Structure formats: C-alpha cells, structure tokens
C-alpha cells in the first residue's frame, strides 16, 4: 500500500508539471504573437497615412498668372546660372533661386557671401549626429514657407507705418501675406533678433537712402526694432516729424542704444533740378552730380542705398531734353545709359566720401512690381492676387540689376548687394493694391498700388538679409 501511494503522488506531480509547462508556453507564444501583430499594424497604419497625404497644388489663372494656394504648399523657385534665372530643376521637390553675390559670367563679386552653418542632411539626422559643416551660404537660395509665428509686429503695435503701407488698418481682411517667411535652403540662418540688431548698431547711424521703396524698408526696420524697446517714449524722431509721404528726411533715435535709424529720400541718387531749354525752364536730372542731401549721409556707419523705381520711360520724360551733364542737356538719351552714368556718379561719391573701416555700404536690388492689365496710371491692378506665385512662374533678372553689378565691380569701396529681386517676384500677394489708403481717402478703386509693399510683409525679409550680413561680419 505504501509503495502504491508513492507512485500515485509522483504521477500526479508529473501531470501537474506538464500542464503548467504547456500553459506557460502558450502565454509566451500569445504575448510574442500579439506584440508582432501590433507592430505590424502600426507600421501599416503609418504607411497608410503617408500614402493618403500627397501635397496638393491649387492654382488659379487670375490676371493671367499662376498662383498657388498659400494654405497648401509653398512656392518653388528657379535655379541659378550666375545672376540670371533658368528654368526650374525638379530634383528635390523644389528648385533654386539665384545667388545674388555672384557676378554675371560667373564671376564672384567683391561682396563676401554669408558663412552660416549648413543644414544637417536627413542621413545625418538619422545617425543622430550634431556635426555641422560651415560653408559659404547663399541666403537667396530658398523658398517661402508659411509660419504661424509671424508677423513680428502689427499695424497696431508699430506707430511708424504710414498710411500707404498699413494695409490691415486700411481694411484688408486676408492676412496670410503676413505669414510667409523666407527660409534659406542650405544654411541654418538665425531668425531676426531685434535686441541683437540694436546692440550691433549701438552708438551708430543706420541710414537708408533712396526712393519710396527704401522708405518702405526703413519703416519695416523701425517696426522690427521697436518690438525690443521696453519704453516706447525712448524712441522718437529728432525733429518731432510724423512720417508721411510728403516729408522725405527722418531720423529716429533709439535713446537706450544711442543710435539713429534714418531715411533720406532721393528718387535717383543724383540731383533733380531745372535748366533752361529753349525759352523755358524745364525739369532736368543732373546725372553727373549727387543729390543735395548727400552731405547728410556722410559719417553714417551703415548705408543702405537703392534706386530703380523712378528710372522708367514715363518718369524720365522719355529721356527727351531731360538728362543733364554740366551745361549739356541731352536732346535724347536712353534710360539705361543715363542710369549707368548716374550710378557711376554715385560710386565715385562713395569711393571718395566713405571710409570702409568705419562704414558698411549696401545696395538693394530692384524690387518688382506686379501690375496686371496696365500700369499704375492706366488701370493696372493686383487686388485679386491673394496667393504667392507658384513654381510655374519664372522670375526675370532686370537689366538695371546687371548694370548695378557692373558698377559695383569697378568700385574701390566694398559694397554688399542685397539681392531681393528674385524672391520678391513670387510675392504678388503682398502689395497694398487699393489698401494703400483708408476707404474714405481712396480717390478711385481703379488706382491700385502694386509696387510698394504692405507692412508687415516682404520688406521684413529684406531687413533680415541685412541683419544676417551684419551678424556675419560681426
């Protein structure tokens, strides 16, 4: 009996052990199978989402131009050949814009390109490396990206925007034009920092000289800097002038930084005057003499020049009895020839009056206009343009910009060319149009401003470029 009982107990133990082993194996198998299944489903779900999320492109042909929906995809740009544009190259989903710091025929200008750390490639990101390669970077090679953190200021937060550029205050309701940021493709360009900019110009004079497009940029700079000021009363115009289209010369002092940000209006950089033609005194342009305000530009630490907007067939009276050199009034002179002569007069003044050791000189390229259906005085319009031009649009490089480059190349004084032409040509959405005046001040719905820019807007990017150059030099 004792022997039989022992056998019974042992048999029961073995049986229980087998059952436990079987159950454990089943649990382990089920756990492994469930985990594999979940991973597989997760992977398939991710692939499913990617496959069903292609980038759409919505276009319209208003004003005979192709415009992409800003809420869908950013515009693309053409690829560079020296300073000219060629058709887009569809290699990485977006094409490239021109390198503004290279001369025609592939020659590098006297201006140094900005050295900024290049973006980390996707493969480097996968390897989780923080290594950055420092290389020469063309900040104009990039694209417009929608940025919900913009704008840096508003019509309400900046008191320096005159009526002509205050589009939101004048009733413009679509505000996406404020939200686009230019992003260089090959470098990590730091964002504009108003405090850093004020520190860079501490105790200095930042002077903008040129036409109303430069006033556009100057007002943008005032607004961008003003956001970093703690006490608004510490920023004031030294002659208590209010910014208007009528008065042309301003000097705003940022008292806490002991610096001034100034603007001097000159449509041509050279002297506008009058001379006797036959029996009448007529307006002429002295292309061999500098503007009368030039003596006030001397001593500035940073000079930002521009001219182009007024060098047109209409503004220069078709060149008939208009251009003057000494006592000679040219009966007829081509506008391009006159423009080059005027720039040579300007360049001689810079070489003679500017000390490169204490003054940095910039020349901004021509900003584009976007009139459709006529010019500003013949029914030209852009009101319906609320989106950026897409990649089907091919920007051009104006002959005036080529002339500017040729003149800069011959100068002794280093001059940085701020090339904003190509990237600005995509921004047909950013002009005041009818919103350059309050509703009660509009003379006619037919008169639209498709040359200047709403603020906040495109000129903020021009000032960002200026900031990057100064930051690099520092």
ZAMARGU-4260 file (C-alpha; in steps of 0.2 Angstrom, whole numbers, plus 5000, padded with zeros to 4 digits):
<rodrens>
0) 5000/5000/5000 | 5014/5012/5004 | 5023/5009/4988 | 5007/5011/4978 | 5003/5028/4986
5) 5020/5034/4982 | 5018/5030/4964 | 5001/5040/4964 | 5008/5055/4971 | 5023/5055/4959
10) 5012/5053/4944 | 5001/5067/4949 | 5016/5079/4951 | 5022/5075/4934 | 5005/5078/4927
15) 5003/5095/4935 | 5021/5100/4929 | 5016/5096/4911 | 5000/5106/4912 | 5010/5121/4920
20) 5023/5120/4906 | 5010/5119/4892 | 5001/5134/4899 | 5017/5145/4901 | 5022/5141/4883
25) 5005/5146/4877 | 5006/5163/4886 | 5023/5166/4880 | 5018/5162/4862 | 5002/5173/4863
30) 5012/5188/4870 | 5025/5187/4856 | 5012/5185/4843 | 5002/5200/4850 | 5017/5211/4850
35) 5022/5207/4832 | 5004/5209/4827 | 5003/5227/4835 | 5020/5232/4827 | 5014/5226/4810
40) 4998/5236/4812 | 5007/5251/4817 | 5019/5251/4803 | 5004/5248/4790 | 4995/5262/4798
45) 5009/5274/4796 | 5011/5269/4778 | 4993/5271/4775 | 4993/5289/4782 | 5008/5294/4771
50) 5001/5286/4755 | 4985/5296/4758 | 4993/5313/4761 | 5001/5319/4745 | 5004/5338/4743
55) 4991/5346/4733 | 4993/5361/4722 | 4978/5373/4719 | 4981/5385/4706 | 4971/5399/4698
60) 4974/5410/4682 | 4968/5427/4689 | 4977/5441/4680 | 4985/5428/4668 | 4997/5422/4682
65) 4998/5405/4690 | 4996/5407/4709 | 4997/5393/4722 | 4986/5392/4737 | 4996/5398/4752
70) 4987/5385/4763 | 4993/5371/4753 | 5011/5372/4748 | 5025/5385/4747 | 5031/5391/4730
75) 5046/5385/4722 | 5060/5394/4713 | 5071/5393/4698 | 5089/5388/4698 | 5104/5399/4697
80) 5116/5402/4682 | 5127/5417/4688 | 5115/5431/4692 | 5102/5426/4679 | 5087/5414/4680
85) 5085/5397/4671 | 5070/5385/4670 | 5067/5376/4687 | 5076/5360/4690 | 5065/5347/4698
90) 5077/5337/4708 | 5072/5338/4726 | 5054/5344/4725 | 5059/5362/4725 | 5070/5372/4713
95) 5083/5386/4717 | 5084/5405/4717 | 5099/5415/4711 | 5114/5418/4720 | 5114/5437/4722
100) 5133/5438/4727 | 5139/5431/4711 | 5143/5442/4696 | 5137/5440/4678 | 5148/5427/4668
105) 5150/5418/4684 | 5162/5430/4692 | 5162/5432/4711 | 5158/5450/4717 | 5168/5460/4730
110) 5155/5456/4742 | 5158/5440/4753 | 5144/5428/4754 | 5137/5424/4772 | 5145/5410/4781
115) 5132/5401/4791 | 5131/5383/4796 | 5123/5372/4783 | 5108/5362/4787 | 5110/5344/4793
120) 5105/5332/4780 | 5092/5318/4783 | 5105/5305/4784 | 5115/5314/4797 | 5099/5316/4807
125) 5096/5298/4806 | 5113/5295/4813 | 5109/5307/4827 | 5125/5317/4824 | 5126/5336/4829
130) 5140/5339/4817 | 5138/5355/4806 | 5148/5359/4791 | 5152/5378/4790 | 5152/5383/4772
135) 5148/5398/4761 | 5129/5400/4760 | 5118/5410/4748 | 5103/5415/4758 | 5094/5419/4742
140) 5093/5401/4738 | 5077/5395/4747 | 5059/5396/4747 | 5044/5404/4756 | 5037/5394/4770
145) 5021/5398/4780 | 5025/5402/4798 | 5011/5404/4810 | 5023/5413/4822 | 5023/5428/4810
150) 5021/5443/4809 | 5035/5451/4821 | 5024/5466/4823 | 5007/5473/4818 | 4999/5489/4812
155) 4993/5491/4830 | 5010/5488/4838 | 5020/5499/4827 | 5017/5518/4826 | 5029/5521/4812
160) 5019/5513/4797 | 5012/5527/4786 | 4995/5525/4778 | 5002/5519/4762 | 5009/5503/4769
165) 4996/5500/4783 | 4985/5488/4773 | 4977/5479/4788 | 4972/5496/4796 | 4965/5501/4779
170) 4953/5487/4778 | 4962/5472/4771 | 4955/5457/4778 | 4965/5442/4771 | 4981/5442/4781
175) 4991/5427/4775 | 5003/5439/4767 | 5010/5442/4784 | 5013/5424/4787 | 5026/5420/4774
180) 5045/5418/4780 | 5059/5416/4768 | 5069/5400/4773 | 5087/5398/4765 | 5089/5380/4759
185) 5107/5377/4763 | 5110/5385/4779 | 5103/5387/4796 | 5100/5406/4796 | 5096/5413/4813
190) 5080/5422/4814 | 5079/5441/4816 | 5083/5446/4834 | 5078/5465/4837 | 5089/5466/4853
195) 5104/5459/4844 | 5102/5471/4830 | 5100/5486/4842 | 5116/5480/4850 | 5125/5479/4833
200) 5120/5497/4829 | 5123/5504/4847 | 5130/5521/4846 | 5129/5521/4827 | 5119/5528/4812
205) 5109/5516/4801 | 5104/5526/4786 | 5093/5522/4772 | 5095/5532/4756 | 5083/5531/4741
210) 5066/5531/4734 | 5049/5527/4742 | 5053/5508/4741 | 5068/5511/4753 | 5056/5521/4764
215) 5046/5505/4764 | 5061/5495/4770 | 5066/5509/4783 | 5048/5509/4791 | 5049/5490/4792
220) 5066/5491/4801 | 5059/5504/4813 | 5044/5492/4817 | 5056/5477/4819 | 5067/5486/4831
225) 5053/5494/4841 | 5047/5477/4847 | 5063/5476/4858 | 5061/5493/4866 | 5054/5492/4884
230) 5049/5511/4885 | 5041/5517/4868 | 5045/5535/4874 | 5063/5532/4872 | 5061/5531/4853
235) 5057/5547/4844 | 5060/5557/4829 | 5074/5570/4832 | 5064/5584/4824 | 5047/5578/4830
240) 5041/5574/4812 | 5027/5562/4809 | 5030/5550/4795 | 5021/5555/4779 | 5023/5554/4760
245) 5026/5572/4759 | 5042/5574/4770 | 5057/5565/4765 | 5070/5565/4778 | 5069/5557/4795
250) 5080/5552/4810 | 5073/5541/4823 | 5083/5540/4839 | 5083/5524/4850 | 5089/5533/4866
255) 5093/5517/4876 | 5105/5512/4862 | 5112/5529/4857 | 5109/5525/4839 | 5098/5533/4825
260) 5089/5525/4811 | 5087/5537/4797 | 5080/5539/4780 | 5084/5552/4766 | 5073/5552/4750
265) 5081/5554/4734 | 5072/5546/4719 | 5088/5544/4708 | 5103/5547/4720 | 5108/5561/4708
270) 5102/5578/4708 | 5085/5584/4702 | 5084/5602/4696 | 5079/5614/4682 | 5088/5621/4667
275) 5083/5632/4653 | 5078/5623/4637 | 5075/5635/4623 | 5064/5649/4631 | 5058/5638/4645
280) 5065/5632/4662 | 5062/5613/4662 | 5065/5599/4675 | 5081/5590/4672 | 5091/5577/4680
285) 5109/5580/4684 | 5117/5563/4681 | 5134/5570/4685 | 5130/5577/4702 | 5125/5569/4718
290) 5108/5573/4727 | 5109/5589/4738 | 5106/5578/4754 | 5122/5568/4751 | 5132/5579/4763
295) 5120/5572/4777 | 5124/5554/4773 | 5142/5556/4777 | 5148/5548/4793 | 5135/5535/4794
300) 5140/5518/4800 | 5128/5508/4789 | 5122/5515/4772 | 5108/5506/4763 | 5105/5513/4745
305) 5093/5510/4732 | 5087/5517/4715 | 5077/5509/4701 | 5059/5513/4703 | 5059/5530/4695
310) 5071/5525/4681 | 5056/5522/4669 | 5051/5529/4652 | 5037/5538/4660 | 5046/5546/4675
315) 5060/5552/4665 | 5050/5561/4651 | 5056/5548/4639 | 5074/5554/4640 | 5070/5569/4629
320) 5078/5585/4635 | 5079/5578/4652 | 5096/5571/4657 | 5110/5585/4660 | 5129/5584/4662
325) 5137/5600/4666 | 5129/5613/4654 | 5124/5600/4641 | 5106/5594/4641 | 5105/5578/4631
330) 5091/5580/4617 | 5088/5562/4619 | 5096/5549/4630 | 5092/5530/4633 | 5087/5527/4651
335) 5099/5513/4653 | 5114/5524/4648 | 5108/5538/4660 | 5105/5525/4674 | 5123/5519/4672
340) 5130/5536/4671 | 5121/5541/4687 | 5127/5525/4696 | 5145/5529/4691 | 5142/5547/4699
345) 5136/5538/4715 | 5150/5526/4715 | 5163/5540/4714 | 5155/5549/4728 | 5155/5533/4739
350) 5174/5529/4735 | 5178/5547/4739 | 5167/5550/4755 | 5166/5533/4763 | 5179/5525/4774
355) 5177/5506/4773 | 5185/5504/4790 | 5170/5513/4799 | 5156/5512/4786 | 5147/5497/4778
360) 5138/5500/4762 | 5124/5491/4755 | 5114/5492/4739 | 5097/5484/4737 | 5092/5477/4720
365) 5077/5482/4711 | 5060/5477/4719 | 5047/5470/4707 | 5030/5477/4703 | 5015/5466/4699
370) 5003/5477/4689 | 4992/5467/4678 | 4981/5474/4664 | 4990/5491/4663 | 5002/5501/4673
375) 4999/5511/4689 | 4991/5526/4679 | 4982/5515/4666 | 4971/5503/4676 | 4984/5491/4682
380) 4978/5480/4696 | 4983/5467/4708 | 4969/5467/4721 | 4963/5449/4717 | 4980/5442/4720
385) 4980/5434/4737 | 4992/5420/4734 | 5010/5418/4730 | 5016/5414/4713 | 5020/5395/4711
390) 5034/5386/4703 | 5027/5388/4685 | 5032/5406/4686 | 5049/5410/4680 | 5057/5426/4688
395) 5067/5438/4677 | 5083/5447/4681 | 5081/5465/4676 | 5094/5475/4666 | 5095/5488/4680
400) 5102/5474/4692 | 5115/5469/4679 | 5121/5487/4677 | 5122/5489/4696 | 5133/5474/4697
405) 5144/5480/4684 | 5146/5497/4693 | 5149/5489/4710 | 5163/5478/4702 | 5173/5493/4697
410) 5172/5501/4714 | 5186/5503/4727 | 5174/5503/4742 | 5167/5485/4746 | 5148/5486/4743
415) 5136/5472/4748 | 5122/5469/4735 | 5106/5464/4744 | 5098/5455/4730 | 5079/5454/4734
420) 5073/5454/4716 | 5070/5435/4713 | 5062/5430/4730 | 5051/5446/4730 | 5044/5442/4712
425) 5034/5427/4720 | 5025/5439/4732 | 5011/5446/4721 | 5000/5444/4736 | 5009/5457/4746
430) 5006/5474/4738 | 4994/5487/4745 | 4983/5487/4730 | 4968/5498/4735 | 4973/5496/4753
435) 4986/5509/4752 | 4973/5521/4759 | 4959/5521/4771 | 4942/5519/4762 | 4937/5537/4765
440) 4954/5543/4757 | 4953/5532/4741 | 4951/5543/4726 | 4946/5528/4714 | 4945/5509/4715
445) 4954/5509/4698 | 4970/5516/4706 | 4980/5502/4714 | 4997/5501/4722 | 5006/5486/4715
450) 5024/5492/4718 | 5025/5496/4736 | 5023/5483/4750 | 5011/5480/4764 | 5019/5481/4782
455) 5021/5469/4790 | 5027/5460/4774 | 5041/5457/4761 | 5052/5471/4767 | 5054/5462/4783
460) 5064/5449/4774 | 5075/5462/4766 | 5080/5468/4783 | 5083/5450/4789 | 5096/5449/4775
465) 5104/5465/4781 | 5104/5458/4799 | 5112/5442/4793 | 5126/5451/4784 | 5129/5462/4799
470) 5129/5447/4810 | 5141/5438/4799 | 5153/5452/4799 | 5152/5454/4817
</rodrens>
